[in-house]
Amino acid sequence: MRAVSARALAVLARPALLLLPLAVVACGAEPELAPKSGTPTSASTAPGQAINLGPEQNRVRAEKVAAIAAQVPAAVAEDGKLSVGFNGEGAPPLVFPATDNTTLIGAETDLAQLVADVLGLEFAPQTTSWENLFLATKSGKYEVVFNNVTVTEERKDTYDFATYRIDQLGWQVPAGSPIKAIAAPADIAGLRVSVGSGTNQEKVLLDWDKQNRAAGLKPVEILYYQKYGDVLLALKSGRVQAYFGPNPAIAYNIAVSGDSRLVGTASGAGPSLQGLIAAMTKKDNGLVKPLNEALNTVIENGRYKEVLDRWGLAGEAIPESRINPPGLPRQAE
């Protein structure tokens, strides 16, 4: 859930249009935007979808629905704005800086804009680190977060969730890696693996490592990096043999760089449950119901589909938004 630095993104992502192969990001992670040639006019020679990387996004918009807007808690509606938290470093195609190195763009920002429209509020994006998204939401500083947050049973103790995408994770390895597939715990025994700290994929990885140790297999060596760009460098140098993260951004990176491969995907909630990505708000603050109804409104009127199609994420669509569904199981003590 972290990505290449904003400064690098601004340098690499010119001109402001990039061709994204339509089928490439059917599932979720974190990318580098420029092809190896350094001429980012297209991500691939295959026919693709032009992605606007500039600050002027001409976002898909929705109409206010008075009956839903009336349900917004007074404390939220008072200033006429919806304060939405994002990880400022970003992860294309989910959320990342535009070519001005300032404006946040991506599927998550577009969906947040739609929800704000339906609620009759001004979209007010806020940026911070991944870890601080949770603290700022708990304190009420951010009214909602749209940042590839997976529903987990532990998080439901503190936050309310309104779902809007399925959660798929991916395994990324260097293009020349001997690793052909990662589908089960034994496939990562003894490997050097990078994963984001505090993420649901870290929980899945730790569970797999625990199973391996119980079976007498070699433990995983886990390496943590703050930025996805550092992960990519570690993969290239051989310091890391595999990266486990959200699949959309991994697939996006593979499409535009060509120097790594996807060798497996997994549900963000583990083998027995399809993980779900959701808008996150402070528990019992009264906002989750209007968020849920706003999401279902844009799902029904087609604006939701327009956004996912725009960013190549049609494969992560859900038929309806749900409030606090079953999430990633609690970690065993």
Salt bridges, closest charged atoms under 4 A:
GLU108 OE2 - ARG165 NH2 3.24
ASP110 OD1 - ARG59 NE 2.84
ASP110 OD2 - ARG310 NH1 2.63
ASP117 OD2 - ARG61 NE 2.76
GLU131 OE2 - ARG2 NH2 2.68
GLU153 OE2 - LYS156 NZ 2.99
GLU154 OE1 - LYS203 NZ 2.58
ASP157 OD1 - ARG330 NH2 2.84
ASP160 OD1 - LYS283 NZ 3.33
ASP209 OD2 - ARG213 NE 2.83
ASP259 OD2 - LYS236 NZ 3.25
GLU293 OE2 - LYS289 NZ 2.49
GLU306 OE2 - ARG303 NH1 3.46
ASP309 OD2 - LYS305 NZ 2.62
GLU316 OE1 - ARG165 NH1 2.30
